[in-house]
Amino acid sequence: MASLVYTHLLLQLVLVISLFHFNLAARRLAVSAETQQPLLFQYHNGPLLTGKISINLIWYGKFQPSQRAIVSDFIASLSTPTPTTAQPSVATWWKTTDKYYHLSNSKNPSTLVLPMGTQIIDETYSLGKSLSNQQIEQLASKGAQANAINVVLTSDDVVVEGFCMSKCGTHGSLTGASVQGKSNKFAYIWVGNSETQCPGQCAWPFHQPIYGPQSPPLVAPNNDVGLDGMVINLASLLAGTTTNPFGNGFFQGPKDAPLEAASACPGVYGKGAYPGYAGDLLVDLATGASYNANGANGRKYLVPALFDPSTQTCSTLA
Protein backbone atom coordinates (compact mmCIF):
# COMPACT_ATOMS: atom_id res chain seq x y z
CA MET A 1 0.00 0.00 0.00
CA ALA A 2 1.25 3.39 -0.94
CA SER A 3 1.23 5.77 2.02
CA LEU A 4 2.27 9.27 2.85
CA VAL A 5 5.21 8.47 5.10
CA TYR A 6 8.18 10.77 4.99
CA THR A 7 10.53 9.56 7.71
CA HIS A 8 13.65 9.60 5.55
CA LEU A 9 13.19 13.23 4.51
CA LEU A 10 11.62 14.86 7.55
CA LEU A 11 14.94 15.86 9.07
CA GLN A 12 16.03 17.50 5.83
CA LEU A 13 12.76 19.35 5.36
CA VAL A 14 11.89 20.31 8.93
CA LEU A 15 12.03 24.03 8.17
CA VAL A 16 9.70 23.72 5.20
CA ILE A 17 7.59 20.70 6.11
CA SER A 18 4.45 22.76 6.57
CA LEU A 19 4.55 23.78 2.93
CA PHE A 20 4.05 20.30 1.57
CA HIS A 21 0.83 18.28 1.66
CA PHE A 22 1.96 14.78 2.63
CA ASN A 23 0.86 12.95 -0.54
CA LEU A 24 1.94 9.37 -1.02
CA ALA A 25 5.66 9.91 -1.03
CA ALA A 26 8.64 11.75 0.31
CA ARG A 27 8.37 15.45 -0.42
CA ARG A 28 10.96 17.24 -2.45
CA LEU A 29 11.75 20.91 -2.05
CA ALA A 30 9.57 22.94 -4.39
CA VAL A 31 11.69 24.72 -6.97
CA SER A 32 11.06 27.19 -9.72
CA ALA A 33 10.69 26.05 -13.32
CA GLU A 34 14.05 27.58 -14.15
CA THR A 35 15.97 25.38 -11.68
CA GLN A 36 13.79 22.27 -11.72
CA GLN A 37 15.80 19.10 -12.31
CA PRO A 38 14.33 16.37 -14.53
CA LEU A 39 12.80 13.38 -12.75
CA LEU A 40 13.17 9.88 -14.11
CA PHE A 41 9.80 8.22 -13.69
CA GLN A 42 9.66 4.49 -14.29
CA TYR A 43 6.80 2.24 -15.32
CA HIS A 44 6.91 -0.95 -13.29
CA ASN A 45 4.63 -2.84 -15.70
CA GLY A 46 1.65 -3.08 -13.36
CA PRO A 47 -1.96 -2.36 -14.34
CA LEU A 48 -3.41 1.15 -14.30
CA LEU A 49 -7.06 1.89 -13.59
CA THR A 50 -8.94 1.84 -16.89
CA GLY A 51 -12.46 2.03 -18.22
CA LYS A 52 -15.34 3.38 -16.15
CA ILE A 53 -14.24 3.60 -12.51
CA SER A 54 -16.83 5.05 -10.14
CA ILE A 55 -15.69 7.24 -7.27
CA ASN A 56 -17.66 6.40 -4.14
CA LEU A 57 -17.50 8.82 -1.22
CA ILE A 58 -17.70 7.59 2.38
CA TRP A 59 -18.28 10.58 4.68
CA TYR A 60 -17.24 9.77 8.24
CA GLY A 61 -18.24 12.28 10.90
CA LYS A 62 -20.00 15.63 10.68
CA PHE A 63 -20.00 17.40 7.32
CA GLN A 64 -22.40 20.07 6.17
CA PRO A 65 -24.26 19.47 2.88
CA SER A 66 -22.42 22.50 1.47
CA GLN A 67 -19.11 20.86 2.35
CA ARG A 68 -20.06 17.60 0.68
CA ALA A 69 -21.02 19.58 -2.43
CA ILE A 70 -17.49 21.03 -2.70
CA VAL A 71 -16.03 17.54 -3.09
CA SER A 72 -18.80 16.03 -5.21
CA ASP A 73 -18.60 18.98 -7.62
CA PHE A 74 -14.84 18.42 -7.86
CA ILE A 75 -15.41 14.77 -8.81
CA ALA A 76 -17.98 15.87 -11.39
CA SER A 77 -15.36 18.24 -12.85
CA LEU A 78 -12.81 15.50 -13.64
CA SER A 79 -14.22 13.65 -16.62
CA THR A 80 -16.37 16.14 -18.47
CA PRO A 81 -16.83 14.79 -22.02
CA THR A 82 -17.13 18.26 -23.52
CA PRO A 83 -15.79 20.82 -21.06
CA THR A 84 -18.15 23.75 -20.83
CA THR A 85 -16.53 25.44 -17.87
CA ALA A 86 -14.18 28.38 -18.21
CA GLN A 87 -10.54 27.61 -18.81
CA PRO A 88 -8.27 26.53 -17.27
CA SER A 89 -10.46 23.71 -15.95
CA VAL A 90 -10.18 20.70 -13.68
CA ALA A 91 -10.84 18.47 -16.72
CA THR A 92 -7.89 20.04 -18.55
CA TRP A 93 -5.68 19.50 -15.49
CA TRP A 94 -6.72 15.84 -15.34
CA LYS A 95 -5.86 15.29 -19.02
CA THR A 96 -2.18 15.20 -18.06
CA THR A 97 -2.78 11.72 -16.60
CA ASP A 98 -3.67 10.48 -20.11
CA LYS A 99 0.02 10.68 -20.98
CA TYR A 100 0.77 7.88 -18.53
CA TYR A 101 -1.71 5.64 -20.33
CA HIS A 102 -0.05 6.39 -23.67
CA LEU A 103 3.32 5.47 -22.21
CA SER A 104 2.05 2.17 -20.81
CA ASN A 105 0.57 1.15 -24.16
CA SER A 106 1.41 3.52 -27.01
CA LYS A 107 -0.26 1.39 -29.70
CA ASN A 108 -3.60 1.01 -27.95
CA PRO A 109 -3.74 3.32 -24.93
CA SER A 110 -6.54 2.69 -22.47
CA THR A 111 -8.98 5.36 -21.39
CA LEU A 112 -10.32 6.21 -17.97
CA VAL A 113 -13.61 7.81 -16.97
CA LEU A 114 -14.30 8.74 -13.33
CA PRO A 115 -18.04 9.26 -12.74
CA MET A 116 -19.51 9.95 -9.33
CA GLY A 117 -20.74 6.76 -7.70
CA THR A 118 -22.60 6.42 -4.43
CA GLN A 119 -22.20 8.45 -1.25
CA ILE A 120 -22.32 6.85 2.19
CA ILE A 121 -22.83 9.14 5.19
CA ASP A 122 -21.76 7.98 8.67
CA GLU A 123 -22.52 10.86 11.04
CA THR A 124 -22.74 8.62 14.10
CA TYR A 125 -18.99 7.85 14.26
CA SER A 126 -19.74 4.11 14.10
CA LEU A 127 -16.08 3.25 14.77
CA GLY A 128 -15.42 6.09 17.21
CA LYS A 129 -13.45 9.30 16.81
CA SER A 130 -9.99 7.75 16.84
CA LEU A 131 -9.31 5.49 13.88
CA SER A 132 -6.50 3.10 13.04
CA ASN A 133 -5.31 2.45 9.50
CA GLN A 134 -7.12 -0.88 9.63
CA GLN A 135 -10.37 0.89 10.48
CA ILE A 136 -9.88 3.23 7.52
CA GLU A 137 -9.67 0.13 5.34
CA GLN A 138 -12.81 -1.18 7.02
CA LEU A 139 -14.65 2.01 6.11
CA ALA A 140 -13.30 1.91 2.55
CA SER A 141 -14.70 -1.61 2.17
CA LYS A 142 -18.24 -0.27 2.71
CA GLY A 143 -18.26 1.13 -0.82
CA ALA A 144 -18.76 -0.87 -4.00
CA GLN A 145 -15.77 -3.10 -4.66
CA ALA A 146 -15.93 -3.56 -8.42
CA ASN A 147 -14.60 -0.92 -10.82
CA ALA A 148 -14.42 1.63 -8.04
CA ILE A 149 -12.26 3.99 -6.04
CA ASN A 150 -13.66 4.25 -2.53
CA VAL A 151 -12.79 7.56 -0.89
CA VAL A 152 -13.02 7.87 2.90
CA LEU A 153 -13.28 11.46 4.13
CA THR A 154 -12.99 12.05 7.88
CA SER A 155 -14.28 15.17 9.61
CA ASP A 156 -12.14 17.63 11.54
CA ASP A 157 -12.92 16.04 14.92
CA VAL A 158 -11.72 12.57 13.91
CA VAL A 159 -8.17 11.50 14.78
CA VAL A 160 -6.59 9.04 12.36
CA GLU A 161 -3.41 7.07 12.92
CA GLY A 162 -0.50 9.14 11.59
CA PHE A 163 -2.72 12.09 10.61
CA CYS A 164 -0.78 15.38 10.83
CA MET A 165 2.29 13.58 12.15
CA SER A 166 3.24 12.03 8.82
CA LYS A 167 0.34 12.27 6.40
CA CYS A 168 -2.74 14.14 5.26
CA GLY A 169 -4.17 11.14 3.44
CA THR A 170 -3.28 7.81 1.90
CA HIS A 171 -4.14 5.60 -1.05
CA GLY A 172 -3.86 1.87 -1.44
CA SER A 173 -5.71 -1.22 -2.56
CA LEU A 174 -7.73 -3.98 -0.92
CA THR A 175 -9.03 -7.35 -1.98
CA GLY A 176 -12.79 -7.27 -2.34
CA ALA A 177 -15.30 -9.84 -1.19
CA SER A 178 -15.37 -13.07 -3.17
CA VAL A 179 -18.14 -13.32 -5.78
CA GLN A 180 -18.66 -16.72 -7.39
CA GLY A 181 -15.26 -17.77 -6.14
CA LYS A 182 -13.50 -14.77 -7.63
CA SER A 183 -12.28 -11.65 -5.85
CA ASN A 184 -10.74 -8.52 -7.31
CA LYS A 185 -8.63 -5.72 -5.95
CA PHE A 186 -10.13 -2.27 -5.61
CA ALA A 187 -8.47 1.05 -4.89
CA TYR A 188 -9.20 3.29 -1.95
CA ILE A 189 -8.23 6.74 -0.68
CA TRP A 190 -8.44 8.39 2.70
CA VAL A 191 -8.26 12.15 3.26
CA GLY A 192 -8.74 13.97 6.55
CA ASN A 193 -10.15 17.43 7.25
CA SER A 194 -7.22 19.23 8.85
CA GLU A 195 -8.94 22.53 9.69
CA THR A 196 -8.72 22.13 13.47
CA GLN A 197 -5.82 19.67 13.72
CA CYS A 198 -3.02 20.71 11.34
CA PRO A 199 -4.12 23.26 8.73
CA GLY A 200 -0.58 24.65 8.53
CA GLN A 201 0.54 21.28 7.18
CA CYS A 202 -2.40 19.86 5.25
CA ALA A 203 -4.33 22.97 4.17
CA TRP A 204 -1.44 25.20 3.06
CA PRO A 205 -1.50 27.58 1.18
CA PHE A 206 -4.90 28.43 2.69
CA HIS A 207 -3.45 28.59 6.21
CA GLN A 208 -0.29 30.01 7.71
CA PRO A 209 2.44 27.34 7.70
CA ILE A 210 3.81 26.10 11.01
CA TYR A 211 7.44 26.49 9.91
CA GLY A 212 9.33 27.98 7.02
CA PRO A 213 8.65 31.21 5.10
CA GLN A 214 5.67 32.98 6.63
CA SER A 215 3.85 34.42 3.64
CA PRO A 216 0.20 35.41 4.18
CA PRO A 217 -2.26 32.54 3.57
CA LEU A 218 -4.33 32.61 0.41
CA VAL A 219 -8.11 32.95 0.42
CA ALA A 220 -9.73 29.54 -0.12
CA PRO A 221 -11.81 29.42 -3.34
CA ASN A 222 -14.81 27.76 -1.66
CA ASN A 223 -14.42 29.74 1.56
CA ASP A 224 -13.62 26.61 3.55
CA VAL A 225 -9.97 26.11 4.55
CA GLY A 226 -10.52 22.51 5.62
CA LEU A 227 -12.49 21.36 2.57
CA ASP A 228 -10.40 23.29 0.04
CA GLY A 229 -7.35 21.67 1.63
CA MET A 230 -9.03 18.27 1.35
CA VAL A 231 -9.61 18.85 -2.36
CA ILE A 232 -5.89 19.52 -2.90
CA ASN A 233 -4.95 16.28 -1.15
CA LEU A 234 -7.74 14.31 -2.82
CA ALA A 235 -6.62 15.57 -6.23
CA SER A 236 -3.04 14.47 -5.52
CA LEU A 237 -4.13 11.07 -4.28
CA LEU A 238 -6.44 10.49 -7.25
CA ALA A 239 -3.55 11.14 -9.63
CA GLY A 240 -1.40 8.65 -7.72
CA THR A 241 -4.20 6.11 -7.44
CA THR A 242 -4.98 5.96 -11.16
CA THR A 243 -1.35 5.86 -12.35
CA ASN A 244 -0.03 3.64 -9.53
CA PRO A 245 -3.06 1.85 -8.09
CA PHE A 246 -1.40 -1.35 -6.86
CA GLY A 247 2.17 -0.23 -6.17
CA ASN A 248 3.60 -1.37 -9.50
CA GLY A 249 2.57 1.39 -11.89
CA PHE A 250 4.33 4.71 -12.50
CA PHE A 251 6.54 6.10 -9.76
CA GLN A 252 10.06 7.16 -8.92
CA GLY A 253 12.13 6.02 -5.96
CA PRO A 254 11.48 3.24 -3.43
CA LYS A 255 8.18 1.38 -3.56
CA ASP A 256 7.41 2.05 0.11
CA ALA A 257 7.84 5.83 -0.34
CA PRO A 258 7.27 6.54 -4.03
CA LEU A 259 7.13 9.84 -5.83
CA GLU A 260 3.96 9.71 -7.91
CA ALA A 261 2.21 11.89 -10.48
CA ALA A 262 1.40 14.71 -8.03
CA SER A 263 3.66 14.04 -5.06
CA ALA A 264 6.67 14.53 -7.34
CA CYS A 265 5.72 18.23 -7.51
CA PRO A 266 5.35 19.29 -3.85
CA GLY A 267 4.10 22.77 -3.08
CA VAL A 268 3.80 23.69 -6.77
CA TYR A 269 0.47 25.12 -7.97
CA GLY A 270 1.46 27.78 -10.48
CA LYS A 271 4.42 28.96 -12.50
CA GLY A 272 7.33 30.36 -10.50
CA ALA A 273 6.55 28.40 -7.32
CA TYR A 274 9.20 28.11 -4.64
CA PRO A 275 9.15 27.24 -0.90
CA GLY A 276 6.62 29.51 0.75
CA TYR A 277 5.13 30.64 -2.56
CA ALA A 278 2.50 28.51 -4.33
CA GLY A 279 3.15 30.13 -7.71
CA ASP A 280 1.39 32.62 -9.94
CA LEU A 281 -2.31 31.89 -9.50
CA LEU A 282 -5.59 33.29 -10.72
CA VAL A 283 -7.55 35.50 -8.32
CA ASP A 284 -11.32 35.83 -8.14
CA LEU A 285 -11.95 39.57 -8.25
CA ALA A 286 -15.21 39.22 -6.33
CA THR A 287 -13.87 37.20 -3.39
CA GLY A 288 -10.10 37.60 -3.53
CA ALA A 289 -9.76 33.80 -3.56
CA SER A 290 -6.79 32.15 -5.28
CA TYR A 291 -7.36 29.26 -7.67
CA ASN A 292 -6.02 27.67 -10.84
CA ALA A 293 -8.92 25.56 -12.14
CA ASN A 294 -12.59 26.08 -12.92
CA GLY A 295 -14.99 23.26 -12.10
CA ALA A 296 -18.60 22.14 -12.26
CA ASN A 297 -21.42 24.39 -11.09
CA GLY A 298 -19.22 27.49 -11.25
CA ARG A 299 -16.78 26.15 -8.67
CA LYS A 300 -13.15 27.19 -8.49
CA TYR A 301 -10.41 24.94 -7.14
CA LEU A 302 -6.71 24.86 -6.43
CA VAL A 303 -5.16 21.70 -7.85
CA PRO A 304 -1.51 20.60 -7.57
CA ALA A 305 0.96 20.46 -10.41
CA LEU A 306 1.24 17.06 -12.08
CA PHE A 307 4.44 15.50 -13.31
CA ASP A 308 4.29 15.45 -17.12
CA PRO A 309 6.12 12.33 -18.32
CA SER A 310 6.49 13.74 -21.84
CA THR A 311 8.47 16.78 -20.69
CA GLN A 312 9.89 15.32 -17.45
CA THR A 313 8.78 18.44 -15.59
CA CYS A 314 5.97 19.56 -13.30
CA SER A 315 3.06 20.86 -15.33
CA THR A 316 0.84 23.65 -13.98
CA LEU A 317 -2.40 25.13 -15.30
CA ALA A 318 -1.67 28.71 -14.33
Secondary structure as UniProt FT lines:
FT   HELIX           7..10
FT   TURN            11..16
FT   HELIX           17..19
FT   TURN            33..35
FT   STRAND          42..43
FT   STRAND          51..52
FT   STRAND          54..60
FT   HELIX           65..78
FT   HELIX           90..94
FT   HELIX           95..97
FT   HELIX           98..104
FT   STRAND          112..113
FT   STRAND          116..122
FT   TURN            123..124
FT   TURN            126..127
FT   STRAND          130..131
FT   HELIX           133..140
FT   TURN            141..142
FT   STRAND          148..154
FT   TURN            156..157
FT   STRAND          159..160
FT   TURN            161..162
FT   TURN            164..166
FT   STRAND          169..175
FT   TURN            180..181
FT   STRAND          185..192
FT   TURN            195..197
FT   HELIX           199..202
FT   TURN            204..205
FT   TURN            221..222
FT   HELIX           225..243
FT   TURN            245..246
FT   STRAND          250..252
FT   TURN            255..256
FT   TURN            261..264
FT   TURN            266..267
FT   TURN            275..276
FT   STRAND          282..283
FT   TURN            285..287
FT   STRAND          289..291
FT   STRAND          293..294
FT   HELIX           296..298
FT   STRAND          300..301
FT   STRAND          306..308
FT   TURN            309..312
FT   STRAND          313..315
//
